[in-house]
Structure formats: C-alpha cells, structure tokens
C-alpha cells in the first residue's frame, strides 16, 4: 500500500477498534478506556511510548499513520522520536503489520491502545454456539402497558436463560419483540445475516439473526389483573408465535425447531405457567 492507501485503510479500521481499559480488557464504555499521557513539546516522555510499543507490539516494524502523504511501515525503534516531533501538531496512529492492534495518539499528548476487530458481511454460525434468545417488551404508550412490560421483564430473563442452548442450524440470535403499542403494526419473521448494534460499545454487529414481533389482544390483556394471569397469557402467546420457525426451517438450515419449542414449554412450566 502506498501512503494514501494506508492512511485510508487506517481510517476504515479506526471505527472497528475496541479500546482497552485499565486491566487490559475490552473497555465496556467510553469512560472505561485507559488513556496514557506521554506529554508534548518539552514535556514529551518517549519512555512511556517505548514501553507500550515494546509490550504491545511484538514485531520490529509497525505502520505509522499520520496523513495521506506521510504514512508508512517504519522501524518500531524510530516511532517515539517521530511522535515527539509532530504530536503537538496533529493526531496519529500506529498499527501492527497484521492489522490487529492499534495505538491512537491525540495532539494533546494522550494516547490509547486497542485491538482492531474484523466484522465480515456474513459468517457461518460457530459450531456448538448456543442460541441467544432475547424477548423485548420495552415500547409502551400508557401507564397500563408500562405496568405490563414491568411484569413481563421480571420473569423473561429466566426464559431466555433456559433457551440458551445449541439447536443447530444457522441461527445465532432470535429476537422476539412483544408489541405493547396498539397502533403499531407487527412485522413478520425475517432472517438477517448481519445486524448493526448501535447500543453496544464492543460488539458492533450480531450475525444470523431471526427477528419478528408479536402483539397481544389488548381487550383480553386488560381483563387480566394478576401477575400470574398476565405472564401466563403472554408466555403462551410467545410460545405459539414460535410456530413460525417451522415454516422457516429451510432458511434456518437444520435449526431444531421441535427441540426449541419443547424447551420453551418446559421453561414456562418451570416458572409455573402451564398451557
């Protein structure tokens, strides 16, 4: 790669980097990122830079990315001096030769380190990977439906945990939204190879996602008063909705719908809901 290509490549990878925290683990939020201070101008401390370069970057050569006309593969031993000369003027970055590790230095003398993640357009479900089931009931439009959502969410986590098993096939995630806004339409089952997750700080995409929504009979729902009645009705509705997976079995490439639905019934029975 020439200088321009390298710098553009760095920019394309920057947003797919996970930065490390104080313990060297993936930071779970912006506030958790560990920032180092190497200073600038007469306060610049090359020792801090060299310590990180030595411990974090294994190879003797690294990519130094400064601008479209000044980015190249350089000897690691020369990097600290180069940073000291230009850091007060502009930000820069360092990547390893395999494009898996990154250091970002801001122009105020602060820097952070991280790993560059690879998020392909699609992937095969990892063998033996258990299904991640997520039930969502968080969109409401009244105090009553908010109360229903609160009741459901008290118990739904146990159901998700009991269904966290390997059912084979291609599906890694199953998202079922329980629609509590009467005017909103439900949407049918769809299977997506990759879905962006804007709320996640570390996992930018989910892969092989089955997703659909379910809406209750609001007249019937309002006739139910106890927590047990509400959960029994909702869980039965959710269970019945999973029959759609039988119709989509070819698309799910061997997903064991029968085992999944039997486990769903058992999980509900375990919580005292029999239907």
ABEGO torsion letter per residue (X at the ends): XBAAAAAAAAAAAAAABBBBBAAGBBBABAAABBBBBAEBEAABBAAAAAAAAAAABABABBBBBABAABBBBBBAAAAAAAAAAAAAABBBBBBBAAGABBBBBBAAGBBBBBBBBBBBABBBBBBGBBBBBBBBBABBABAAAAAAAAAAAAAAAAAAAAABBBAEEABABBBBBBBABAABBBBBBBBBABBBBAABAABABBBGBBBBBBBBBAAAAAABABAAAAAAAAAAAAAAAAAAAAAAAAAAGGBBAAAAAAAAAAAAAAAGBBX
